[in-house]
Amino acid sequence: MATRLNELLRRCWKLVRELSGDDAYERYLLHHAACHAEAEPLSRAKYFRQREQAKWEGIRRCC
């Protein structure tokens, strides 16, 4: 019973991380290894800095 509960909690935690974007760097590393193995991946700090710049740089308005 305890192992089933642990597995359920682990899956729920994985889903929460996925929905919140908390696992974005891990997903980036998997993609990078699969598609760009010849190049070195970004560091965690540089990856998040780059994401923030892409998100907030430039004019953002509806009209």
N, C-alpha and C positions, 0 to 999 in steps of 0.2 A: 504494500500500500504506500509506504513512504517513497519508494523509488518511482512509482507512478506520479505521485504528487510532485516530487522533485523534477521529473521530466516535464510535467505540465507547467510548473513555474519557470523552468528554463526556457521553454517555448514561448511563454507569455513575455518574459524579459527580452527575448530575441525580437519578438514582434514590436514591443514598445521601442526598442532601440532603432529598429528599421523605420518605424513610422515617424519617429522624432528626428531622424537623420544622424543620430549619435554614432551609427556604424558606417558613416560615409567614407571615412578614411580606409577602413578595412575593405570595403567594397571597391574603392579606388585601387588598392594594392592588388586585389584579385584581378581586376580588369587590366591593370598595367602588366602584370605577369603574363596574362593570356595574350594580350595584343601588342605590347611594347616591351618585350623582354630584353631587347638589346639596349634600351636606355635605362638610366638609373631613375627610380621613382622619386617624387618630391618628398621632403621631410614632412612630418605631421604638421609642424608649425607653418611651413611654406604653403602646404596644401590648403589649410584653413584660411591663411591670409589671402591666398589667391581666390578662394571662394567668396570671401567677404568683399573683396574688391569688385569681383564680377557682379555681386548682388547689389552693391551700393554705388558703384561708379556711374557717372553720367546722369543725364536728366531722366527722372522718373515721374511721369505724370500721365494722366489719362487723355489730355487734350492737346 
